[in-house]
Amino acid sequence: DGHVKNNFPVSGRKAQLFANVRCILEIETNRYLIGTRTEGLYDYNTRTEELIQYKREADTYHLRQIPDNYVSAIFEDHSGSIWIGTFGGGISYFDPETGQFSTYNKKKGLLDDNVCSIVEDKNNQLWISTIYGISNFDPEKQTFTNYSYDNGIKINEFTPHAGTMLNDGRIVFSGNNGFITFDPTQIQSNPYLP
């Protein structure tokens, strides 16, 4: 209706203010995942007014905890799987029914833990822009291939929340010094390291 709404009713308690929202994804009718800059991830149902918050607490870790409170990307892939990108904690597969996160970070092969954007190509591969480059993730094999400045990626620093697949299948990400566009089907791996 064109009006700004910043308070949302929550069953059994006072209304919720969603501040510093960075991304939103409707995962079913009336149910939204809301990513924030400082408060983690919310799962909010506008019909039932149910609200669940997933927030990183200092010095603890469990499966129902998001890896970082700055949610930079929420993406639903072709199979309906939900992927959460964080700025500082990498990328996570998120199961909204169990509330559990399976996290992939730099230790597991991601180029950098500061995720900017997530895009899926026509072959169901995820392309993840990070501050320092691009990671290609094969969800089936759970493997990463990383591309950075050394591979010809001449973006100095990628921009959060800015990536998409174009109609012709090319992927575009933006950075602080321009855009990079590429066709994922034309990228060839070099098995010989210099």
LINMO-V585847 format. One record per helix or strand. SS is the DSSP state (a for helix, b for strand). FROM is the first residue (numbers start at 0). LEN is the number of residues. If there is no record, write none. Layout:
BEGIN
SS&FROM&LEN  SS&FROM&LEN
END
This chain:
BEGIN
b&6&4  b&12&5  b&20&8  b&30&6  b&40&5  b&50&4  b&70&6  b&81&6  b&89&6  b&99&5  a&105&3  b&113&7  b&125&5  b&132&6  b&142&6  a&148&3  b&157&8  b&169&6  b&177&6  a&183&3
END
